[in-house]
Amino acid sequence: MADLQDDLHATPRVDGLEGLDDLGELVEDPFAATPYTPVTDPGAAPLERARALLAAHPVADGYCGLPWALRRLPWYDLELGERDLETDVPRLREGGVGAVFWSLHLPEGLAGDRAVGATLEQLDLVRTVVAAHPEGLRPAHTAGEVADVRHRGRVAVLLGPAGAAALGDCLGILRSLHALGLRVLTLSGASWASEAGLTRFGEEVIREMNRLGVIADLSGASEQTVRRAFAASRAPVLCTRSAARALRPHPANLPDDLLAGLGAAKGLCLVPLTAEQTGPSLRDVADHLDHVRALAGPECVGLSGTYDAGTAHPRELPDATGYPHLIAELLRRGWPESDVALLTWGNVQRVLRGADFTARAAQRRREPSTARIAELDG
């Protein structure tokens, strides 16, 4: 059995300090944002500047429900384009999207072995779809791979988030899912991550996620779970679909104190482009981005299209082609180009780098956990 007394603070966060690479040498802070170089003419029109910015710093979209949406189509060609979908390769390119997380979330009601099996089916579908569209899509797992795919003119596809039910309360299944490409896991809907917060087994799940490089998604988790995850995770955490509750009282949106806590933890709030969570207009979305940026900081806010997830979207953002118009609105509001570049691309890259760095450090000091939920929470 793994050492259940593993000190959560054995590998300190690297906030503004150097870290260690695989050979124990000092390296640049893996959690830091990439330095910014201006790319547009300040005197150009906002939409023209937005398109130029996205050409250099494309959108890393934090949530797309395409895998489940594809199950209802008898035939599709994402490179040619699909009018029955909100996401396809032509629209991703028109919208300036360079990377996208494909959700493995399941319909409510699936649990246990059914949830595990359905998640595996989703993983197999994604791998098959990406392989069938090599001119537009490429799989990626790390920040380096994402950048490489972008430089090759393709859209990088990352796997996740998946729901906690996909684990079946077994860390061996978590490792298997990671081996198949899973990068993000949502910490809600499980007995070990409930309204009461994380149990001892839940904390062990986070430790094993840190060791593997699987990023914790806290959208929809209870406030107690969110707060404990801030403290327990040595890697940056995500909220893949959370806006500001102060502006719109949706249960998945974050109150101001948690947004500030997310910023302090160097996490990332990906604001969803949904009418239900952010409002019916593009300006409403921009208001949420302003609010999250002010409280959590420009290094801790990103974008989550939430397309093909069965949700309604703001009028001006019906599909993935709308991103340039949203970026133009932010430029009109006075956002510096450097902050826009973090919003679209840099912040997701930082989180991916942080997760990989934390995993390499954790793998040097602990073996795969064999803990069982009955032993810790029974």
C-alpha positions in Angstrom: 0.0 0.0 0.0 1.1 3.5 -0.8 2.3 5.6 2.1 -1.0 7.2 3.2 0.9 9.6 5.5 2.4 11.2 2.4 3.0 14.9 3.3 0.9 17.0 1.0 3.6 19.7 1.3 6.5 17.6 0.4 6.8 19.2 -3.0 6.2 22.9 -2.5 4.4 25.0 -5.1 6.8 26.9 -7.3 5.4 30.4 -7.1 8.0 32.8 -8.6 10.8 30.4 -7.8 12.8 27.9 -9.9 11.9 24.2 -10.0 13.8 21.0 -10.6 13.9 19.1 -13.9 14.2 15.4 -14.2 17.9 15.6 -13.6 17.6 17.7 -10.5 18.8 20.9 -12.2 17.2 24.3 -11.6 14.8 25.3 -14.3 12.5 28.3 -15.0 9.3 28.4 -13.0 7.0 25.9 -14.8 3.9 27.8 -13.4 4.9 31.1 -14.9 3.2 32.6 -18.0 5.1 32.8 -21.3 6.6 36.4 -21.9 4.4 38.4 -24.3 5.5 40.1 -27.5 3.0 42.6 -29.0 1.6 41.4 -32.4 -1.0 44.0 -33.5 -1.2 47.6 -34.6 -2.9 49.6 -31.8 -4.5 51.9 -34.3 -6.3 49.1 -36.2 -10.0 48.3 -35.7 -10.8 46.0 -32.7 -12.0 43.1 -34.9 -8.9 43.3 -37.1 -6.7 43.3 -34.0 -8.7 40.4 -32.5 -8.1 38.3 -35.6 -4.4 39.1 -35.6 -4.1 38.3 -31.9 -5.9 34.9 -32.4 -3.5 34.1 -35.2 -0.6 34.4 -32.8 -2.4 33.3 -29.6 -5.3 31.1 -30.5 -8.1 30.0 -28.2 -7.5 27.0 -26.0 -11.2 26.1 -25.5 -11.7 24.4 -22.1 -14.9 22.4 -22.8 -16.6 20.9 -25.8 -19.4 18.3 -25.7 -18.7 17.0 -29.2 -18.0 13.4 -28.3 -21.5 12.7 -26.9 -23.1 14.8 -29.6 -21.5 12.7 -32.3 -23.2 9.6 -31.0 -26.5 10.7 -32.4 -25.2 11.3 -35.9 -25.2 8.4 -38.4 -22.4 10.0 -40.4 -20.3 13.1 -40.1 -17.2 14.7 -41.6 -15.7 17.3 -39.3 -13.2 18.5 -41.8 -15.9 19.2 -44.4 -18.2 20.7 -41.8 -21.4 19.7 -40.0 -24.5 21.9 -39.9 -26.0 19.7 -37.1 -23.1 20.6 -34.8 -21.7 23.7 -33.2 -18.1 22.5 -33.7 -16.2 21.4 -36.7 -12.8 22.0 -38.2 -13.8 24.9 -40.5 -15.5 26.8 -37.7 -12.7 26.1 -35.2 -10.3 27.6 -37.7 -12.5 30.6 -38.5 -12.9 31.2 -34.8 -9.1 31.1 -34.1 -9.2 28.0 -31.9 -5.9 26.1 -31.6 -6.8 23.6 -28.9 -9.9 22.2 -27.4 -10.7 19.9 -24.4 -13.3 17.3 -25.5 -15.6 16.4 -22.6 -16.1 12.8 -21.5 -19.0 13.7 -19.2 -21.9 11.3 -19.2 -25.7 11.7 -18.9 -26.9 11.8 -15.3 -27.9 8.4 -13.9 -24.9 6.4 -15.1 -22.8 5.1 -12.2 -20.6 2.2 -11.2 -19.6 -0.2 -14.0 -21.9 1.5 -16.5 -20.2 4.8 -16.0 -16.7 3.2 -16.3 -17.8 1.4 -19.5 -19.4 4.4 -21.0 -16.3 6.5 -20.4 -14.1 4.0 -22.1 -16.5 4.0 -25.0 -16.2 7.8 -25.2 -12.4 7.6 -25.1 -12.4 5.1 -27.9 -14.8 7.3 -30.0 -12.6 10.4 -29.5 -9.5 8.5 -30.6 -11.3 7.1 -33.6 -12.7 10.5 -34.6 -9.4 12.4 -34.3 -7.6 9.7 -36.2 -10.2 10.0 -39.0 -9.5 13.7 -39.4 -5.7 14.1 -39.5 -5.7 17.2 -41.6 -7.6 19.2 -39.0 -7.2 17.5 -35.6 -4.4 15.9 -33.7 -4.3 14.4 -30.2 -2.2 16.1 -27.5 -1.5 15.4 -23.9 1.2 18.0 -22.8 1.8 21.7 -23.2 4.6 20.9 -25.6 2.5 18.6 -27.7 -0.3 21.2 -27.9 2.2 23.8 -29.1 3.6 21.4 -31.7 0.1 20.6 -33.0 -0.7 24.3 -33.4 2.6 24.9 -35.2 1.6 22.2 -37.7 -1.6 24.0 -38.5 -3.9 21.5 -36.7 -6.2 21.8 -33.7 -5.0 20.0 -30.7 -7.5 17.7 -29.0 -7.1 17.0 -25.3 -9.3 14.5 -23.4 -11.4 15.6 -20.5 -12.9 16.4 -18.3 -14.4 13.1 -17.3 -16.7 12.7 -14.4 -15.6 11.2 -11.1 -18.0 8.4 -11.5 -15.7 7.1 -14.3 -13.3 5.9 -11.7 -15.6 3.5 -10.0 -13.8 4.4 -6.7 -10.7 2.7 -8.0 -7.3 4.4 -8.5 -6.2 1.6 -10.9 -9.0 2.8 -13.2 -7.7 6.4 -12.9 -4.3 5.2 -14.0 -5.8 3.3 -16.9 -7.8 6.3 -18.1 -4.7 8.4 -17.9 -2.8 5.9 -20.0 -5.6 6.2 -22.6 -5.1 10.0 -22.6 -7.3 11.5 -19.9 -6.1 14.9 -18.8 -8.9 16.4 -16.6 -11.2 14.8 -14.0 -14.2 16.6 -12.5 -14.4 16.2 -8.7 -18.1 16.0 -8.1 -20.8 13.3 -8.1 -18.8 10.8 -6.1 -19.1 9.7 -2.5 -15.5 10.9 -1.8 -16.2 14.4 -3.2 -19.6 15.4 -1.9 -21.3 18.4 -0.3 -19.4 17.6 2.8 -16.1 18.0 1.0 -13.2 15.6 0.2 -12.9 12.4 2.2 -9.6 10.8 3.0 -10.0 8.7 -0.1 -10.8 11.9 -2.1 -7.5 13.4 -0.9 -5.7 10.3 -2.0 -7.4 10.6 -5.5 -6.0 14.1 -5.8 -2.5 12.9 -4.7 -2.6 10.2 -7.4 -4.0 12.7 -10.0 -1.0 15.0 -9.2 1.4 12.0 -9.6 -0.1 11.2 -13.0 -0.6 14.7 -14.3 -4.4 14.6 -14.4 -5.8 18.0 -13.7 -8.6 18.5 -11.1 -11.8 20.2 -12.5 -13.8 21.9 -9.7 -16.8 23.2 -11.6 -20.0 21.9 -10.0 -18.1 20.7 -6.9 -19.3 21.8 -3.4 -17.6 24.8 -1.8 -16.1 22.5 0.8 -14.6 20.3 -1.9 -13.3 23.3 -3.8 -11.6 24.8 -0.7 -10.0 21.5 0.2 -8.8 20.9 -3.3 -7.1 24.3 -3.3 -5.1 23.1 -0.3 -4.5 19.5 -1.3 -3.5 19.8 -5.0 0.1 20.6 -5.7 -0.7 21.2 -9.3 -2.9 24.0 -10.6 -6.6 23.3 -10.7 -9.3 24.2 -13.3 -12.9 25.2 -13.2 -13.9 24.2 -16.7 -17.3 25.8 -16.7 -17.6 28.5 -14.0 -18.5 32.2 -14.3 -19.1 34.8 -11.6 -21.9 34.1 -9.2 -22.0 37.8 -8.2 -23.2 38.6 -11.7 -25.4 35.5 -12.3 -26.5 33.2 -9.5 -25.9 29.9 -11.2 -24.9 27.0 -8.9 -21.8 26.2 -11.0 -20.6 29.8 -10.9 -18.1 30.8 -8.2 -18.7 33.4 -5.5 -16.1 36.2 -5.1 -14.2 34.6 -2.2 -13.7 31.4 -4.2 -12.6 33.3 -7.3 -10.0 35.1 -5.1 -9.0 31.8 -3.6 -8.6 30.3 -7.1 -6.3 33.2 -8.0 -4.2 32.7 -4.9 -3.9 28.9 -5.7 -2.8 29.8 -9.3 -5.7 27.9 -10.7 -7.8 28.8 -13.8 -11.4 29.7 -14.2 -12.7 29.0 -17.7 -15.8 31.1 -18.3 -18.5 29.3 -20.3 -20.1 30.9 -23.3 -23.6 29.8 -22.2 -26.7 32.0 -21.8 -27.7 30.2 -18.6 -24.4 30.9 -16.8 -23.2 34.1 -18.3 -26.2 35.8 -19.9 -27.9 36.2 -23.3 -25.4 38.6 -24.9 -21.7 38.8 -25.8 -21.4 41.9 -23.5 -22.7 39.7 -20.6 -19.8 37.2 -21.2 -17.3 40.1 -21.3 -18.7 41.3 -18.0 -18.0 37.9 -16.4 -14.5 37.9 -17.9 -13.9 41.4 -16.5 -15.1 40.3 -13.0 -13.0 37.1 -12.9 -9.9 38.9 -14.1 -10.3 41.6 -11.5 -10.7 39.1 -8.6 -8.5 36.1 -9.6 -6.0 38.0 -11.8 -5.3 37.9 -15.6 -3.2 34.7 -15.2 -6.3 32.8 -13.9 -9.1 33.4 -16.4 -9.8 31.5 -19.7 -12.5 30.6 -22.1 -14.8 27.6 -22.3 -17.0 27.5 -25.4 -19.3 24.7 -24.0 -20.4 24.0 -27.6 -22.3 20.8 -28.5 -23.1 20.4 -24.8 -26.9 20.9 -25.2 -26.8 24.5 -23.9 -28.0 27.8 -25.3 -25.4 30.4 -26.2 -25.3 34.2 -26.3 -26.8 35.6 -29.5 -23.4 36.7 -30.9 -21.6 33.5 -30.0 -23.7 30.7 -31.5 -20.7 28.5 -32.4 -16.9 28.5 -32.4 -16.7 31.2 -35.0 -17.7 33.9 -32.5 -14.4 34.2 -30.6 -13.0 37.1 -32.6 -16.0 39.2 -31.8 -15.6 38.4 -28.1 -11.9 39.3 -28.2 -12.7 42.6 -30.1 -15.2 43.5 -27.3 -12.4 43.0 -24.7 -10.0 45.1 -26.6 -12.7 47.9 -26.8 -12.9 47.6 -23.0 -9.2 48.3 -22.7 -7.8 44.8 -22.1 -4.1 44.8 -22.8 -3.0 42.5 -25.5 -0.8 40.6 -23.0 -3.9 39.8 -20.9 -5.9 38.7 -24.0 -3.0 36.4 -25.0 -3.1 34.8 -21.5 -6.9 34.5 -21.7 -6.9 32.7 -25.0 -3.8 30.6 -24.9 -1.2 31.3 -22.2 -3.1 30.4 -19.1 -4.1 26.9 -20.3 -0.5 26.3 -21.4 0.7 27.3 -17.9 -1.7 24.9 -16.2 -0.6 22.1 -18.5 3.0 22.8 -17.8 2.3 23.0 -14.1 0.5 19.6 -14.1 3.4 17.9 -16.0 6.1 19.4 -13.7 4.2 18.4 -10.6 3.8 14.8 -12.0 7.5 14.4 -12.6 8.3 15.6 -9.1 5.7 13.3 -7.5 6.8 10.3 -9.5 10.3 10.6 -8.0 9.0 10.4 -4.4 6.0 8.1 -4.4 4.8 4.8 -6.0 1.4 4.4 -7.6 -1.2 4.3 -4.8 -3.0 1.0 -4.1 -5.3 2.6 -1.5 -9.0 1.5 -1.5 -12.0 3.5 -0.5 -13.1 0.9 2.1 -9.8 1.2 3.9 -9.8 5.0 4.1 -13.5 5.9 4.3 -15.1 2.7 5.5 
